[in-house]
Amino acid sequence: MSVELALIAVVTEAIVGYPDIVYRAIGHPVAWTGRVIAWSDEAWNAAQTSFEARRARGAASLVLLLALSLIAGWTIERALPLIICGVLGSSLLAQQSLYRHVAAVADALESAGLAAGRAAVAKIVGRDPDRLDAAAVGRAAIESLAENFCDGVVAPLFWMAVFGLPGGIAYKAINTADSMIGHKSQKHLAFGWASARADDLVNLPASRLAALWLVLASMLSAGCSPQRAWVSVWRDARRHHSPNAGWPEAAMAGALGLKLAGPRIYDGDVLDGAWMGDGRDQVSVADIRAALGLYRAACAVQIAALAILAIVILPS
């Protein structure tokens, strides 16, 4: 049932996104989990508490969040038909919204120039936009596309296919917790430690799968090189500061003949990251649009693989 549910979810999201009628009725799972995370952060992450106690409380809050997510997913799966569960599962995926956000960067650069491009890319990356030239804006957009292909599309679908709606909701809860409290600020270094480590762990299989889908998609995309994509993944992915982001970024860079990642600035501090790929670092609007085409092809490859898997495991 899990694979069929995941297939319904991804096809629904690819065609119509998260249906508006469902959103108006029940809201969005990210908002639900966000409220629990914000509550636990406020209640259990007091500044006067010791580092060790805050770390333990952060782990406890993650356990609570996962328990609520698994119970909710289990209850919904047993109360509602498969097709309805699949439609609800579409809320856990971000194929359409990710495409729109990255395309908005290309549109802004093309129609209104660098300032508009910086404003658009600031909505999807955490680095200082005012320090970016046009090429850096383009690299940031493509890097965000590659990384979020993993944690916004491949990972929730993977865990949904393995463990059904409980798996998809639990993954999304971990990913939301990481985005809210998993950063290394003074407030969240201890309290968000468990969420950050859990997010690294649950994205491990998806990051490798995302790279595979991009390599396969490059075989179907004009101007892309599967050979360069594979070499870049093999050579560069493990050099990234993240245990997961380097895999899809390296695949994307190699396929498009670009250099991605590398040094970047966050909150005034320079992160001296390794380069993914050995191509051009002067990224243009045309490169962003080529990356979007490759992304679309990778989404299609993933859907095809899931459909084949569903057919194979269907009872005879």
Secondary structure, 3 states (H helix, E strand, C coil): CHHHHHHHHHHHHHHHCCCHHHHHHHCCHHHHHHHHHHHHHHHHCCCCCCHHHHHHHHHHHHHHHHHHHHHHHHHHHHHCCHHHHHHHHHHHCCHHHHHHHHHHHHHHHHHHCHHHHHHHHCCCCCCCHHHCCHHHHHHHHHHHHHHHHHHHHHHHHHHHHHHHHHHHHHHHHHHHHHHHHCCCCCCCCCCCHHHHHHHHHHCHHHHHHHHHHHHHHHCCCCCCCHHHHHHHHHHHHHHCCCCCCHHHHHHHHHHHCECEECCEEECCEEECCCEECCCECCCCHHHHHHHHHHHHHHHHHHHHHHHHHHHHHCCC
